[in-house]
Amino acid sequence: MHLTVGGWFGRCRETSLQRGLPARLRASVRVLRGWAAAGALASALAACGGQSQEAGGDAGASAHGDAGIAASCPPCVTSADCGGGICAQLGGDSYCAPACGSSASACAADRQCTMVSDVTGAQVSVCVPKGGVCSGGSAGQGTPDAGAPPAETCGSLVGPDTKAACHCSAGQTCAANGCYGGWWCNTGTNHCQAPPSSCSGGGTGSATYDGGAAPVGTVGASGGSVSRLYFAVVGDTRPASEDDTSAYPTSIITQIYQHIEALSPKPSFAVSTGDYQFAAPSGSQGPTQLDLYAGARAKYSGPLFPAMGNHECTGFTNSNCGSGNPDGVTNNYSAFLGKLLGPINQATPYYEIDVGAPDQSWTSKFLFVAANAWTQTQANWLDTAMGRATTYTFIVRHEAASVTSAPGVTPSENILLNHPYTLSIVGHTHTYERSGPREVIVGNGGAPLTGSKDYGFGIVSQRDDGAVAVDMIDYASGLADPSFHFAVKADGSAAP
């Protein structure tokens, strides 16, 4: 149900009654309490037993109030959830925001008109709350990386003066490439994105990745032993719009797995960070989309260990699936368990894979955390697994530590604080970046991009000194991004 007030909608707190509603309707109730005028919002919230900080404020100062992230950043899956607004990618998640065209005066005093990508990947201008209210960091804010962009072409990206087929937004004066505001056109998707600060798509500075000596040994569906760790990381892969299976990014994810297979040496295994589908939770398109993913993944002959994303539940970041959880067992959840976890003999969305040296000189464990299927049972499992000593510990989870609306993020982070670990590998934000001293986002596996980076995959490689190095490879050229490289020691501290 929507409580529509002045074209925007307010959000009521979730109650036991709401938890009895169908998952998608319940999710709509959770996004209520957005941008209503203060006086009208108080009445709307009173009807469902809520409290309104906006009602006691200055209604003339802002139509959106200042109640923080709950009021300023209503979560969304599509723009249909936004009561006339736009579902935009902001700060590593998707939130409703009012459109502003190119006019800064269209925004309330506490917001600024900002170019971002919406959830379909289209370039839009929306009124974003000032001060990073909707974000735990800089990811997804639509601003280019520091530094001067390369020349007019960078792999599949072309600059403003190059004719291309990107779609010019209504009401904007667009450049030859179909974008406005200096953004570049991704000719692989015909979507605009922020200009790149460096080029790994075959431009100046990009380089062939050197994976070092080939690991000796094998890793199978249940783990294995190899002379050194060397694995690939694949990020979010889904169509731009719900149930649009015909637009699944099959060519992109196929190229990614083909490049992984062609690397010399070939990675021993791959991990993926979640979101393999964008389908109605009670519909039938999820399994079909996962079949497309599995077909692309088959281009790589090694084992794949997938993490669960929010789109394997209902699509909302705050959704929580599984038997006994508020969102229950959706079709998307069941399809994920059967089609992606079944081949590696995993019955739950959280699990452990162990890989060690043949001579036992080092050990490692990979813990796949399902933040959108969180239970106390999973919490107990994670704490026990983290307590078992290994040389390396890798956490693979969909949402970054900053995305606290996902049910299992804060609880799992609290567990991690009590134990040593090497690196947390996450997705959810459709880009790649080092998001913390020992956290890396790899979310650019085919889903609509956020920011200035192109599609590709990560490589994690164990060095002779025991540190592990992280690099990113472009999906089209197979070349490494020269501006992205870091290494950490086994305990997660920085390595030279």
N, C-alpha and C positions, 0 to 999 in steps of 0.2 A: 504494500500500500504506500502511496505517496501523499504527504500532506503538502499540497502545493500552495505557496503563499507568494503572491506577487511575481509569479514566473520562476522563482527559485524555491527550493524546498528545504525544510528544516529536518534535523535528524533527532529521533528519539532513541533513548537507551534501549538496548536489546533486553527483552524480558523472556520469561519462560513461555509466555504465549507466542512470542515471535519465533522461538526455537521450534515450535510446533508447525510453523509454516513451511511450505516448500522452500528448498534451498535458495532459489533465485529470488523469490519474493522476500525471504528473510534477509538476503543480502541487500535488497533495496531498502528495507526498513533500517538497516545498519548505516546506510549512507545519508539518512535524513538528518536534518539540523544544519543546513548549509546557509544559503545567502538570502534570508528573508529580512524584511525591515524589522527593526527591533520590537516594536509594539505588537505587530502581527505574529511574530515568532513566539513571543511569550504565551499568547493564546493557544497557538498550535502545540507547543510543548506541554502546556497544562493539560491538554486533552489526553496525553499519553504519560503523564506523571513525571515529565522531565523538568530540569531546571535550566534557566536561561541567564547566562551572564550578559548577553547582549541586551536583554530587556532593561537592565539597570544602567546601560551606558548611554552615550550620546548618539541617538539615531541619526542625527544630521552629519556626524563626522564620517560615518562609513555605513553603507548598507550591508556590510558583511560582518560587522562586529569585530571584537578582538579577543575572542574566547580561545585563541590558540589554534593548534592544528585540527582539533575536532570540528570547529566551525569554519575555519579558513580553508581547509583542505579535505573536503568530503571525498572518500575513495570512490573509484569507479572502475568498471570493466570496459564499457562502451559509452559513447556520448549520450546514448538513450538513458543512462543513469543520471544525467546531469540537468534535467529540467530546463533545457534550452541552452545550457553551457557546453563546454567542450571537455572531453576526457583527454587530458594532456599528460605527457610524460614529464614529471617534475621530480627532481631530487631522488631518482632511483625508484620511483613508484608512479602510479597513475592517479591523478586527482582531478576533480571537476574545477573548472575555472571559467569565468566569463570572457567572451571574445572582446578584443579591443581594436581589431583592424590594425590601422597604423597610427591611431590617435591615442596619445598618452592621456589626454583629458577624459577618455572614456572610462578610466579606471578610478576606483575610490582612492582616497588619500593614502591608505595603507598598502596600496598595490602599485605595481609598475607594469607597463605594457612591454611584454617580452616575447621574442621569437623562440618557439620551441617546436618539437614534434608532437603531434597528437598520437593516440594509441594505434592509429593506422599507419603512422609514419609520415603523414602529410605535414607540411610546414604551416604553422598557424601562429597568430599573435594573440596572446591571452593576458589577462590581468593576474599577475603572480604576486602573492603576498611578499612584502619586503622583509629583509632580514633572514631569508632562508627558512621561513616557518614550515614550509612543506618538505624540507629536505634535511637530511642529516649530514649532507656534504655538498659538493659542487656538482656531482653527476646529474645530468639531465636538465640543467638549467638553460641550455640552449646557447651558451656563450662559447666562442671558439677557444681552443687551447692557446696558451701564451706562445708568442713567436709568430714570425711571418709565414703565411701559407706558401706552398710551392707554386711553380708555374701553373698554367691553366689546366693541365691534365695531371691526374694521379691515379693510375689504374682505371677503374670504372668511374672515377669522379672527374667532373669537368667544371671549370670555373664559370663566372657570370657571363663572360664574353664569348663563350663557345656555345653554338646552337645545340640544343638538346630537347628532349621531349618531356621534361619534368612539367608537372601541372601547376600553372600559375593560380594562386589563391584569388578568389573573387575580391575585387576592390583594391588589389595591389598592382603596382607598376613593376612588372617583372623584367629581368634581364633576358638575354638571348637564350640562356639555358632553362628558362621557365621558373626561376627562383627569384626572390626579392631579398633585400637587405644584405647582399653580399654572400648569400649562401650558395653552395655548390650543388650540382645535380649528380645523383648517383644513377648512371645510365643502366645499371643492372636492375634497378627497381623503379626508376623514374620518380624517385622521391628526393626532395631537397634536404640538405643537412648542412650543419655548420662547417665552415671551411677547415680543411685539415692544416695542422701546423707542421706536419712532416709527411713523407710519402713512403709507404711500403708496397705500393701497387706497381712498382716498376720504375718509379721516378728516381731522381737523384738521391743517393744515399741509401737506397734499399739494397739489401744484400741477401745472398743465398745463405740459408741457415746451415750452420755446421753442428751436427748432432754428436760429433765425437765418435768414439769407438762403439761398435755394435755390442749391445748387451748379450751376454751368454746366459742361456737358460730360457725358461718359458713361464708364461702366466696364463692360466685358464680361468674358467668361470668361477672357480673357488679360490683363486689366488695362485701363488707359485713362488719360484725362486729365480732370481736373475743376478748377474754380476753387478749391475748398477741400475738405479731407478731412471726410467726414461719413458715418459707417458704423455699423451695428448689430452687437452681439455677442450670440450666443445660446449658452447653456450646455448642460450634460448633459441628455439626454432619453432616458429608458429606463423600462421597467416596473419594478415593485418586486421581482419574483421572476423567476428564470430561466425562459425559454420561456413566460411568461404573456402571450402576445401579445394575448389578449382584454382585458387590463388596460393595454395601451400608453396612455401619457398623450396620446392624440390630441387631445382637446379643449383641453388646456393649450397644447401646442405650436402648434396651429392658431390659438388666440387670440393667441399671441405673434407669429406671422408676420402675422396680420391687422392687429395694432396697428402693426407696422413699416411695412406697406404704407400704413396710414392716416395716419401721421405727416405733418405739413406743416411743412417740406418732407420728402419721402420720402428716406431714406438712399440713397446711391448704390450701396451694396453691403452685404453682411453677411458676418461671419466666425463660425464656430462652433468650440467648444472640445473636441468629442469626446464619445464614449459616446452612440450613437444606438440601441443595442440591448442587450438582456440575454438572450443565447441560448447554448445549449450549443455550444461551438466546432465540434463535428463534426455538429451537428444541422441542421435545415432552417428554424428559426424566424427566424434572423437576417435573411435576405433579405426575409421577409414584414414584419418590423418596420421595415426600412429603406424598404420601399414605403410604409408608413404615414407615416414621417417625410417622405418625398419628397412625399406628398400634402398634408401640412400646409405644408411649405416652399413649395409652389406658390402659396400665398395671397400670397406676396410676389413681385413681378415682377422684382426686381433679381437680380443674380448672388449666389450663396452660395459661400464658400470654406471648406470644412470641414477641421479638424484631426482627426487620428486619436487615439482614446482606447484605454485598456486593454481595454475591452469589444469593440473591433474586433480584438482578438487572442484571448486566452482568458478574459479577465475579471479575472485576477490582475494586480495592479499591477506585479509583477516579471516579467510575461510579455514575450517578445520574438519577434515574428512576422516572417515574410518568408523567402524562399528562403535557405537556409544558416544561419538563426538557430535557436536551440534549440526554439522552438515551431512553426516551419515555417509553412506556408500553411494557416490554418484557413478554414473556410467563412465565418466572420464577417469575416475579413480580406479574402477574395476579394470578398465581397458589398459591403464598404465601397469597395474600389477600383472596382468596376464601377458601383455604383448612385449613389454620391455624388461620386466623383472623375471618373468617366467623362464626365458632362455638362460638366465644365470642362477636359476633355482632358488630365488628369494621369494618368500611368502609375505614379507612385511615391507613397507616402504623405507624402513631404516634397517641398516645391516652393516656388517664389517667384512672387509677383504684384507687379507694379510699377504704381504710380499716381503721376502727376505733374501739375503745373500746365500748362495749355495754353501759357503764355508761358515755361515752364521756370524760373520764379522759385523753385520748390522741387521736390524729388523725394522719393519715398518707396518703400520696399520692404517687403513683408509676407513673412516667412519662416515657413513652416508646418513645424514640427519634429515628427517622429514618434518620441517617446521609447520607444514599445513596438514599434518596428521599427528599432532602432538598429544601425548598421553603421559601419565605418570609412569606407565610401564616403559615407555621410550626413555624418559628421563633417567630411570633406574639403570636401564641398559647402557646409556651413554656414560653415566658416572662410573659404572663398573668397567666399561671398556677403556675409558680414559685412565683409569687407575692401574691398568696393566702396562708395565714398562716396555717401551719399544724405543729404538733409536730415533725413528721418525714417526710422527703422527700427523696425518692429513685429515682435515675436516672438509667434507663436500656437502654443501647445503645450498638451497636455492637463493634465499634472501641474505643480504649482507647484514652485518651487526647493527647498522643504522636503521634497518627496516623493522622497527619494533612492533608494528601492527600485526605481523605474522605471529601466530600463537606460540610457536616454538622458538623464536629467535632469542628473546630475553632469557627464558629459562635455560636454553642450551648455552648461551654465552656465560651465564652464571656458573654453569658446570665447568666450562672451559677455563674460567679464571682460577680454578682450584687445581689445574693439572698443566703439565708442560705439553706443548704441541708445536709443530713446525710451521704449518701454513693452513689457512682456511681458504677454500676455493668456492666461490659463490657466483651467482648470475643475477637474474631478475632485472637489472638495468642493462639495456641493450647497447652496450659498449664494452670497452675493456679499460681497466685502470687498476693501479695499486691503491686500494681504498683504505689501507691501514698498514702498520708495520709488518704484520703477518697475515694480511688478507688481500686477495686479488679477485677482482670482478672479471669474469669472462662470460659475457651475455650476448655476444655478437654472432650467433649461429644461424641467422636467417630471419629472426623477428624484426619488426620495424625499428630502425636504428635511433638511438638517442645521441646527440652530440656530433662530433666530427670524425669519428673512427669508422672504418669500413668493416665488412664481414671478415671473419677469419677464425683462427683457433689458437689455443695456447700450447706451449711445450714446456714441460718441467723435466730438467735433466740433472742428475746427480754428478757433481764434479769430483775430481780426484781428491780434493781437500775435504770432502764430505758435505760441503754446502750444496744446496739445490738452486739452480738458476731457472728463471722464468722468462720466456720470450713469447712474442706474438707473431703469427704468420698470416699473411694476406690470403684470402680465399681464392682470388683470381690469379695472382702472379705466383703464389707459393713462396714469396720472399719475406724476409723478416723485417719488422718495423724497427729501424735503427734508433728510434727515440724511446723505445720501451724495452727495458731489460733491468732485472734486479736479481739479487740472490740473498738467501737466508741460510743460516746455519741450522743444524738439526733441532736446536732448542728454540728456533724462531727469531733469534737475534740477527741483526743485519750482518751480511758478509760482504767483503770487498768485491 
